[in-house]
Amino acid sequence: MQPKPSVMDLPVYVPGKSASEVKKELGLAHIVKLASNENPFGTSPRVKEALLAEMENTSLYPDGASQALKTALAEHLQVDPEQLLFGAGSDEVLLMAARAFLLPGDEVVMADRTFPQYKHNSDIEGAICIEVPLKDGVHDLEAMLEQVTARTKIVWICNPNNPTGTIVSDQALRTFLNALPSTVLVALDEAYCEYCVSEDFSNGIALLKEYPNLLLLRTFSKIYGLASLRIGYGIGNTPLIHVMNQVREPFNTTRFAQTAAIAAIEDQAFVEKCRAINRQELNRLCTQFTAWQLSYYPAHGNFVMVDVKRDAKQVFEALLRKGYIVRGGHALGFPTSLRITVGTPEQNDGLITALREVLDAIPERG
Ligand SMILES: *Cc1c(COP(=O)(O)O)cnc(C)c1O
C-alpha cells in the first residue's frame, strides 16, 4: 500500500482535552471550558424541540440538497438559494474548495498564523502553501498580494482571524480584491461574523455582487451553538457553488443538523442576546487586562488573544489545575499568550479571579 506523498507525513489532528477528561484526571468537581470558542449559552431552546421531533425520522436519509434549510437560510441572508452549499461544519466546505480547485504544485496563499485547516487541506491536495506573517496580528493583505503568481489558485482569508481575533478593514479587503486576478478563488472564512459589530467589518454578501471569485465560509458552530451537529455553509455566486456541489458527498449533512439549523435561524432573538452579552463581556475582560498592563489584539469574535508575559504553557497548566481550560498560545505560535473564549458573566468572573492568582504565582518572563 502506498498513500499519496502529500499525506505520508501529515500529522493526525489531536483535539484538546474535553472537560470530562480534565475533570477525571485532576479530580476537579467543576470545569469551565473557554478553549474552543463554543457558545457558553448553548443553543436556542427551539433547537432541542426540533431535534426531539426529528427523532421519528432517524432511519431515513437526509435531503442531500438540504432544500428546506437552503430556503430558510436564503430568506434570512437575502441571497438566492442556489448561492448556498452546506457541509459537515465549514471545515467540510473548505475541504470541498481545496478538493475542487487544487492540483499538486498549485499555490495557495494564507496568513501565518491563521486557522490550520486551510494549510491542512491544501497540503493533502499537494498544493504549495505560501504563508505570509501577520502584521500586528492582522492579515497583511498587501504582502499577501505580492505572493500571488500565475500558479496561485486560492487565497485563504480568515476574518475575524483565528487565533488573533483581528479583522481586516473593508477598505483593505476591497483594495486587495480589486488588485487580485479574478481567476484566483478567495475563500473568506467568516466563522465569527455574527459576533462582529465593527463598522470596519465587510458585508461579505455585498462583496459577492462585485467579486465572482469570492467564497464565504460560515458556520452554525459558533454563535448558533450547534458545534456538535457539524453544520456549516458556503455562500458564493451560482457557478462557483455548482462546482463545489460537484465534489460534495451526496448526504454530507445529517437530518438532525439541517433541522437544528432551521430552528436556530428562526430564533434571531437568541443570536442578538449572545452577540450583545459577548460584546459586553469581551469589553469587561479587555478592561481587566488593560488594568493589569497586559496587551491583547483587538478582538472581534467571541475570544481574545492576550499576552500574559509569562510562559504560556505554564499559565495554561496552572489555570487547568484551577478548573479553567483555555487555549495556550504555545500551541498556536504565541509562546507568551493565551486565547480565551468569552464565557458567561459568571464564568468570566471566575476566570478573572483564577488568572490573577496564576499571574501572581508565576514570575514575568524577562
Ligand atoms: C470554528 C471555526 C471554523 C469551523 O468550524 P466548523 O465547526 O467546522 O463549522 C472555521 N473557521 C474558523 C476560523 C473557526 O474558528
The ligand as an SDF file (V2000), in Angstrom:
LIG
                    3D

 15 15  0  0  0  0  0  0  0  0999 V2000
  -14.5190   27.1670   14.4420 C   0  0  0  0  0  0  0  0  0  0  0  0
  -14.0160   27.6350   13.1200 C   0  0  0  0  0  0  0  0  0  0  0  0
  -14.4340   27.0940   11.9200 C   0  0  0  0  0  0  0  0  0  0  0  0
  -15.3290   25.9780   11.7190 C   0  0  0  0  0  0  0  0  0  0  0  0
  -15.9380   25.2760   12.3430 O   0  0  0  0  0  0  0  0  0  0  0  0
  -16.9750   24.1560   11.9170 P   0  0  0  0  0  0  0  0  0  0  0  0
  -17.4060   23.6520   13.2190 O   0  0  0  0  0  0  0  0  0  0  0  0
  -16.2610   23.1690   11.0670 O   0  0  0  0  0  0  0  0  0  0  0  0
  -18.0510   24.8810   11.1550 O   0  0  0  0  0  0  0  0  0  0  0  0
  -13.9690   27.5940   10.7290 C   0  0  0  0  0  0  0  0  0  0  0  0
  -13.1090   28.5920   10.7200 N   0  0  0  0  0  0  0  0  0  0  0  0
  -12.6840   29.1600   11.8450 C   0  0  0  0  0  0  0  0  0  0  0  0
  -11.7310   30.2890   11.7600 C   0  0  0  0  0  0  0  0  0  0  0  0
  -13.1000   28.6890   13.0760 C   0  0  0  0  0  0  0  0  0  0  0  0
  -12.6080   29.2310   14.1910 O   0  0  0  0  0  0  0  0  0  0  0  0
  1  2  1  0
  2  3  1  0
  2 14  2  0
  3  4  1  0
  3 10  2  0
  4  5  1  0
  5  6  1  0
  6  7  2  0
  6  8  1  0
  6  9  1  0
 10 11  1  0
 11 12  2  0
 12 13  1  0
 12 14  1  0
 14 15  1  0
M  END
$$$$
